Amino acid sequence: MATLLEPESRGVPVYWHDAKEELMKRDRIMRKLIPQFGDMHLVGRSEAFNTLARSIISQQISVKAAEAVWQRFLEACPKCAPAQVIKAGPEKLAACGLSKRKAEYVLDLAEHFKAKRVHADKWSEMEDEEVISELIQIRGIGRWTAEMFLIFNLLRPNILPLDDVGLLKGISINYFSGEPVTRSDVREVAANWEPWRTVATWYLWRSLDAAPVVY
């Protein structure tokens, strides 16, 4: 998973302490895992358009390459605002290092925000699946990207990203002695985590890489 840095982060999610306590009571793996990371917690980011634009730009390239493209993108669009991105246009975005397809995706994202075809101001009040349904209408945003947005931007407590390689690997190593796992296996393990599947997922990510992901 790429490390996506934003200028401002938020504090500890309000549910974090209770979630940790519940998970440690219910799940023997979590009981061993969670204390290893002390006061570390999920770090959320608050600017929706910025977060989504960066997630599109960073898809399928290395963290280092993504950072370089992102910095050039910010030089072209310092405010990272929808109107500024639309004004820049495909050629200027391509000059930042975006592929033709990614430039189209970022422009589509900007158009959705500018025309208010997504309800970013209401996402905090909407159900998880409602937000996902809106986000996946934008070109370049699939379910996994939408789920990462729900975790890192909206701080939703009960997201289970079934397509996330880190989650699958974390469950394989911690629950199945390294054997490959299916979606069915993941759902079975995660049934015990409700309604804190985000928190359990985050600790499994940490079990693979102690440095927190900042999205």
Secondary structure, DSSP 4 states (H G I P E B T S, - for coil): ------S-B----TTHHHHHHHHHHH-HHHHHHGGGGTT-----B--HHHHHHHHHHHTTS-HHHHHHHHHHHHHHSTT--HHHHHHHHHHHHHHTT--HHHHHHHHHHHHHHHTT-S-GGGGGGS-HHHHHHHHTTSTT--HHHHHHHHHHTS--TT---TT-HHHHHHHHHHHSTT----HHHHHHHHTTTTT-HHHHHHHHHHHH-SSPP--
